[in-house]
Amino acid sequence: MPKCKICGQEYSPEEMVGEICINCASAMLQKDGINLRLGKNHWDNGTIGNYWDDYRGQDTDGDGIGEIWYPIPPYLTFNFDYHPIVKETTPYDTNPPEVIIDKPHKGYLYVLNSEIWPTSSGKTKIIGDISIEVTVRDNESGIYNVTFYIDNKPRRIEFASDIDYFGQFSYTWDETAFGKHEIKVVAYDRTFNVNSTELTVFIINFHPHLREFIEFIRDIFTAKET
């Protein structure tokens, strides 16, 4: 049986258009603006798909993603991975990214986003708003996204704009909160390895009135000193 020159799969003569199979021909037509996306399944997330060991497409721009879509068997269903990973640029990354919370530091007191001093109890204590800052590293496939959680509820998600192997991300926690809470940061790399880190904090933040009250007291003491 003849093989398609693009995907390398074998087809019957009736399924070939010259030296290209009907699936790859349809894919190229869609790239030219003709919509033939009939498949109901999704094999990529709009940015990155899966690695297929029989994929024969090329990565001409070096971004780790093949330019030709990968047809998903059975081929006449017109299901495609529109962003297949190319083996040569993303080889078997099984290591998760490294995630470090840079701020707040464990065991410190923070007032209005400023680090004051270490706490005697070793607990992280926060008064007012706090900017949660993290560093993420992935030296193989690169960073895909980072999500900030408060008590297991997502608060902010950031996507890497390019194939970044190092990135710094932040989220300002400025909502009303009182007592013990957990900060959690989850990071995915571009082959969907995942890692996370957590930090338990004790916070008092009657947002927005707490900031106004603290600044009022600060102004009083400043006036007395002058």
Summary of the structure (lengths in Angstrom):
residues: 226
radius of gyration: 25.6
end to end distance: 92.1
largest distance: 92.2
contacts: 649
relative contact order: 0.13
helix: 15%
strand: 42%
